[in-house]
């Protein structure tokens, strides 16, 4: 039985990392590569010597691909995904799927109409630490979760200029890092209705409403969920954090607590614990090679012949929350 033929659109370091994870499963074949950088394309082809290096998405889709992996600038994701899905290719896309809920919805609706597998690389869901914490929440070991605090502060900033262009990126650190936090919170709590959203965004210390041509480098938000639970989100680029990164997700329940956090400032090493009063019990600890796990899962599902999964709609809830945070923070006087 032949393996699904997959194209890789955008082969920077994330694109190549996800490509390597997919190929390592043996489930798919790399058939085509497109990247704006000849060097990036060449590095990707070194991972898959038989793949054709092409020059456009249109050329890729002429190859009759079974799937497409999108790792291009955020402004391109939705249109490229819609085009690929309409042509009959399944899609695995880097986050965000769209710069707004409307863009993301257009992709999801196209995937549903075409009956093609669609997944977004919400990679932190696939960490052992996140899975362990969510298992305890869903087993009701914490009782009723009534509060959560999630943060992702990065001592550095993106290394591509397009991240700082609102038209291309859709937003700043909230779109880049906060999307993972909102997704983790809603996923962990089984996507409850979000009844109220407030937020404050800053660019170089000034409210974003005062610098409309900028993207935020510091974001704070608060979500009030159905049932009364409160979720607080914080993220930033170029953080004065005393370490490379601060990553954490803490959940408080009526019977206990649980949290995941990065270890010694690492971007990759994550641990998780469960708490009862002053006692703590380890749930997960590094090492954990999680970066390409979501990508590998998509490849295996594609090879198994899976079609549209309604779970793809979950990305719309996250996108809608981001829209509401941006709308609240961009109001004059905030």
PyMOL commands that set and color helices and strands:
alter all, ss='L'
color gray80, all
select helices_A, chain A and resi 13-25+38-47+57-61+74-86+101-114+123-126+128-138+161-164+166-169+173-188+208-210+293-303+310-329
alter helices_A, ss='H'
color red, helices_A
select strands_A, chain A and resi 4-9+28-34+52-53+67-70+90-93+118-120+145-154+194-203+206-207+218-225+230-236+245-253+257-262+270-276+279-284
alter strands_A, ss='S'
color yellow, strands_A
deselect
rebuild
show_as cartoon
